[in-house]
């Protein structure tokens, strides 16, 4: 995005005021995204790949509808 904003400024598609505003917004959003990504990765590190429920038994041998 930063590249396209710079190109638009160089080509005269946006003025200096808009360029500065876009640049500030992009920097702010970038910081927010990096913080969000960091928080997600911290949560994933604390996540265990385990189920905290007892193993459930499904069906019964008397009532097995999947027998051929």
TORPA-4810 file (N, C-alpha, C, O; in nm, 3 decimals):
<nodes>
NODE_1_0.083_-0.119_0.000_0.000_0.000_0.000_0.087_0.125_0.000_0.058_0.222_-0.070_X
NODE_2_0.193_0.121_0.079_0.281_0.239_0.084_0.338_0.269_-0.054_0.348_0.385_-0.094_X
NODE_3_0.374_0.165_-0.127_0.430_0.184_-0.261_0.330_0.252_-0.353_0.366_0.343_-0.427_X
NODE_4_0.204_0.210_-0.348_0.103_0.268_-0.435_0.072_0.413_-0.399_0.043_0.494_-0.487_X
NODE_5_0.078_0.446_-0.272_0.055_0.585_-0.230_0.169_0.673_-0.282_0.145_0.783_-0.331_X
NODE_6_0.292_0.624_-0.271_0.408_0.700_-0.322_0.397_0.717_-0.473_0.422_0.826_-0.525_X
NODE_7_0.359_0.611_-0.544_0.344_0.620_-0.690_0.235_0.721_-0.727_0.252_0.800_-0.820_X
NODE_8_0.124_0.718_-0.654_0.015_0.812_-0.683_0.061_0.955_-0.662_0.024_1.044_-0.739_X
NODE_9_0.140_0.978_-0.559_0.192_1.114_-0.532_0.286_1.157_-0.643_0.276_1.269_-0.694_X
NODE_10_0.378_1.069_-0.682_0.474_1.101_-0.789_0.406_1.128_-0.922_0.452_1.211_-1.000_X
NODE_11_0.295_1.059_-0.948_0.222_1.076_-1.074_0.123_1.192_-1.070_0.057_1.222_-1.169_X
NODE_12_0.114_1.257_-0.954_0.026_1.373_-0.942_-0.121_1.335_-0.926_-0.209_1.418_-0.949_X
NODE_13_-0.146_1.212_-0.885_-0.285_1.167_-0.868_-0.344_1.212_-0.734_-0.465_1.224_-0.720_X
NODE_14_-0.257_1.237_-0.635_-0.301_1.289_-0.506_-0.211_1.406_-0.468_-0.096_1.413_-0.510_X
NODE_15_-0.265_1.497_-0.389_-0.186_1.613_-0.347_-0.108_1.582_-0.220_-0.123_1.475_-0.161_X
NODE_16_-0.026_1.676_-0.177_0.061_1.658_-0.060_-0.020_1.635_0.068_0.020_1.555_0.153_X
NODE_17_-0.131_1.705_0.082_-0.214_1.692_0.204_-0.271_1.550_0.213_-0.264_1.486_0.318_X
NODE_18_-0.328_1.501_0.102_-0.382_1.365_0.101_-0.271_1.262_0.121_-0.288_1.164_0.193_X
NODE_19_-0.156_1.285_0.057_-0.043_1.194_0.072_-0.002_1.182_0.218_0.020_1.072_0.268_X
NODE_20_0.010_1.296_0.288_0.049_1.295_0.429_-0.055_1.224_0.515_-0.020_1.147_0.605_X
NODE_21_-0.182_1.248_0.486_-0.289_1.184_0.562_-0.288_1.032_0.540_-0.300_0.955_0.635_X
NODE_22_-0.273_0.989_0.414_-0.267_0.846_0.385_-0.146_0.781_0.452_-0.155_0.671_0.507_X
NODE_23_-0.033_0.851_0.448_0.090_0.798_0.507_0.073_0.778_0.658_0.114_0.676_0.712_X
NODE_24_0.013_0.876_0.725_-0.012_0.863_0.869_-0.108_0.748_0.898_-0.086_0.670_0.990_X
NODE_25_-0.214_0.738_0.819_-0.312_0.630_0.838_-0.247_0.493_0.819_-0.269_0.401_0.897_X
NODE_26_-0.166_0.481_0.714_-0.100_0.353_0.685_-0.007_0.314_0.799_-0.003_0.197_0.839_X
NODE_27_0.069_0.409_0.850_0.160_0.379_0.961_0.082_0.337_1.086_0.123_0.244_1.156_X
NODE_28_-0.028_0.405_1.114_-0.110_0.372_1.231_-0.172_0.233_1.216_-0.168_0.152_1.309_X
NODE_29_-0.228_0.205_1.099_-0.290_0.075_1.075_-0.185_-0.036_1.080_-0.213_-0.145_1.130_X
NODE_30_-0.067_-0.009_1.030_0.041_-0.108_1.035_0.077_-0.145_1.178_0.098_-0.262_1.209_X
NODE_31_0.084_-0.046_1.266_0.113_-0.072_1.407_0.001_-0.154_1.470_0.026_-0.246_1.548_X
NODE_32_-0.123_-0.120_1.436_-0.236_-0.194_1.490_-0.233_-0.340_1.443_-0.255_-0.432_1.522_X
NODE_33_-0.206_-0.361_1.315_-0.200_-0.498_1.261_-0.088_-0.579_1.325_-0.106_-0.696_1.357_X
NODE_34_0.027_-0.516_1.343_0.138_-0.587_1.407_0.103_-0.625_1.550_0.138_-0.735_1.595_X
NODE_35_0.036_-0.537_1.622_-0.006_-0.569_1.759_-0.106_-0.682_1.760_-0.100_-0.771_1.845_X
NODE_36_-0.199_-0.680_1.666_-0.299_-0.786_1.656_-0.234_-0.921_1.624_-0.267_-1.022_1.686_X
NODE_37_-0.143_-0.920_1.529_-0.073_-1.044_1.493_0.005_-1.098_1.613_0.007_-1.218_1.638_X
NODE_38_0.069_-1.009_1.685_0.144_-1.050_1.803_0.051_-1.111_1.908_0.086_-1.211_1.970_X
NODE_39_-0.066_-1.052_1.929_-0.159_-1.105_2.028_-0.213_-1.242_1.986_-0.233_-1.329_2.071_X
NODE_40_-0.235_-1.261_1.858_-0.282_-1.391_1.808_-0.174_-1.496_1.829_-0.203_-1.607_1.873_X
NODE_41_-0.050_-1.462_1.797_0.057_-1.561_1.811_0.080_-1.594_1.957_0.114_-1.709_1.989_X
NODE_42_0.061_-1.499_2.049_0.073_-1.528_2.191_-0.038_-1.623_2.236_-0.013_-1.714_2.315_X
NODE_43_-0.159_-1.603_2.186_-0.270_-1.691_2.221_-0.248_-1.831_2.165_-0.280_-1.929_2.231_X
NODE_44_-0.193_-1.841_2.045_-0.168_-1.971_1.984_-0.061_-2.046_2.062_-0.066_-2.169_2.071_X
NODE_45_0.037_-1.975_2.118_0.142_-2.041_2.195_0.085_-2.101_2.323_0.136_-2.202_2.371_X
NODE_46_-0.020_-2.041_2.378_-0.082_-2.091_2.500_-0.185_-2.199_2.473_-0.232_-2.264_2.566_X
NODE_47_-0.221_-2.218_2.346_-0.323_-2.314_2.309_-0.263_-2.454_2.304_-0.161_-2.476_2.239_X
NODE_48_-0.326_-2.546_2.373_-0.281_-2.685_2.370_-0.366_-2.760_2.269_-0.487_-2.736_2.259_X
NODE_49_-0.307_-2.847_2.197_-0.378_-2.923_2.096_-0.442_-3.046_2.161_-0.419_-3.160_2.118_X
NODE_50_-0.522_-3.021_2.263_-0.586_-3.130_2.336_-0.732_-3.093_2.361_-0.767_-2.976_2.370_X
NODE_51_-0.814_-3.195_2.372_-0.954_-3.176_2.408_-0.967_-3.207_2.556_-0.917_-3.309_2.604_X
NODE_52_-1.035_-3.120_2.628_-1.050_-3.140_2.772_-1.182_-3.208_2.807_-1.239_-3.181_2.913_X
NODE_53_-1.229_-3.293_2.721_-1.355_-3.365_2.743_-1.326_-3.514_2.743_-1.232_-3.560_2.679_X
NODE_54_-1.408_-3.589_2.816_-1.389_-3.735_2.811_-1.426_-3.788_2.673_-1.506_-3.727_2.601_X
NODE_55_-1.368_-3.899_2.637_-1.398_-3.960_2.507_-1.540_-4.015_2.512_-1.576_-4.091_2.602_X
NODE_56_-1.619_-3.978_2.414_-1.759_-4.022_2.409_-1.770_-4.149_2.327_-1.700_-4.168_2.227_X
NODE_57_-1.859_-4.236_2.371_-1.886_-4.358_2.296_-2.012_-4.334_2.214_-2.114_-4.291_2.267_X
NODE_58_-2.004_-4.363_2.085_-2.116_-4.340_1.996_-2.174_-4.474_1.950_-2.101_-4.564_1.910_X
NODE_59_-2.307_-4.485_1.957_-2.373_-4.605_1.910_-2.349_-4.724_2.001_-2.291_-4.710_2.109_X
NODE_60_-2.396_-4.838_1.958_-2.373_-4.962_2.032_-2.363_-5.075_1.932_-2.399_-5.061_1.816_X
NODE_61_-2.313_-5.187_1.978_-2.299_-5.300_1.889_-2.436_-5.355_1.849_-2.451_-5.408_1.739_X
NODE_62_-2.536_-5.343_1.936_-2.670_-5.392_1.906_-2.739_-5.308_1.798_-2.821_-5.358_1.721_X
NODE_63_-2.703_-5.181_1.795_-2.775_-5.086_1.710_-2.682_-5.023_1.606_-2.696_-4.905_1.575_X
NODE_64_-2.590_-5.099_1.552_-2.493_-5.043_1.461_-2.552_-5.033_1.320_-2.570_-5.134_1.252_X
NODE_65_-2.583_-4.911_1.278_-2.646_-4.890_1.147_-2.544_-4.891_1.034_-2.580_-4.890_0.917_X
NODE_66_-2.414_-4.893_1.070_-2.311_-4.886_0.967_-2.259_-5.023_0.927_-2.167_-5.033_0.846_X
NODE_67_-2.316_-5.128_0.981_-2.272_-5.262_0.943_-2.321_-5.294_0.803_-2.430_-5.253_0.763_X
NODE_68_-2.239_-5.367_0.730_-2.283_-5.403_0.594_-2.327_-5.547_0.588_-2.367_-5.594_0.481_X
</nodes>
